[in-house]
Amino acid sequence: MKKNTKDLLKSILACDESMTDTERAETLERLTMHGPAPQEPERLLTFKEAGTMLSVHEKTVWGMVRRRILNVVPITSRARRVRLSEIKKLMAEGVTVNRSYCPTREEAS
């Protein structure tokens, strides 16, 4: 936004007596932004990294995916990743992992 346009907006907002100084500053900031604020892309973790964060083996993370405790993001036809936000949500909820459960091949399929 050009400086003249910005100055004009400031003077118009200054004349508006229905707004507080904070509202005026927020409005000016929104008007002068160039589109929505850029967002940082979400970090995707491998199953090994997710397991490390949860203090479990990566195969346990696969089991959590199969039981729909965790959602995954498909990267390729074979590769999957876990969102960092999913792991943080699990940790915040205090989900406990049953480490004694180890499915056999028959149970897993």
N, C-alpha and C positions, 0 to 999 in steps of 0.2 A: 504494500500500500504506500502511495506517495505521501510525502511529508505534508503537503497542502491538504490532502484529504483527511489525514490524521488530525491536523490542527482544526479543521472545520468540525470534525466529529467531537473533538474535545470542547469546543466552544458551544456546540449545540447541547451536549450533555451537561455542561456547566449551567446552562439556562434552565434545565429541567429541575424544578424545585421538589418534585415528588420522589426523587431518588436520593439515597444516602450516598456518602462519599465512597463507601465500599461497593455498593451496587454500580455506581458510576465507573469505578475503576475496573470492575469485572466485565461490565458491558463493553468498555473500550478495548479491553484485552481480547474479548471474544470477537469483536468486529475486526481487529487488526490481525488476527491469526490467519494463516494461509491454510485453510482446510482443517481437518481434525488433527489432533496431536499425534505424531507418529508413535506407534506402539512397538515395544520391543517384542520380537518373536518369542513364543513360548519355548522353553528349553525342553528337548526330548531326550530321555534317558534310555540307555540300553538296559536289558533285563539284569545284567550284572551290576550296573550302577544303581538301579532301583533296589536290587537285593542288598547291596552294601548300605544304602540309606536306611533300609528297614531291618538291617542286621539279620538277613536270611539269605539262603542260597538262591541263585538265579532260577533254579527249577521250582522253588517255592513260589517265586513271582509268576512263573507260567501257570502254576496251580491256581493262584489267585485270579489270574485272567480267565482260566477255564470256569471257575466258580463265579465269575462276574463281579468280583470284589474290585478289580482294576479294569479300566478301559484302556485299550491300546490304539495307537495310530499306525495304520499300515503305511510303510515307506515304499516297499516294492512288493512283488508277489510273495516273497518269502520273509522279508524283514519287517519287524514290528518294533515300535518304541512306546515308552510310557511317558506321559506328561509329568513334568515336575510338580505341577499343581495337584495332580492326583495323589502323588506320594505325600506331599505336604498335608493334603486333606486327610489322608489316612492317619498320618502321624498326629494331627490335631485331634482327630476323633478318638485316638487311643486304641485303634484296632489291634487286637492281639492275634498273633499268627500261631496256629497249631503246628509246632515244629515236629511233633512226634508222628504226625500223619505223613506217611510216605506211600502213595498209591502204587500198586503193582501194575504191570502192563495191562492186565485184563480190566482193572478198575479204571485206569486212565482213558481207555478207549470207549 
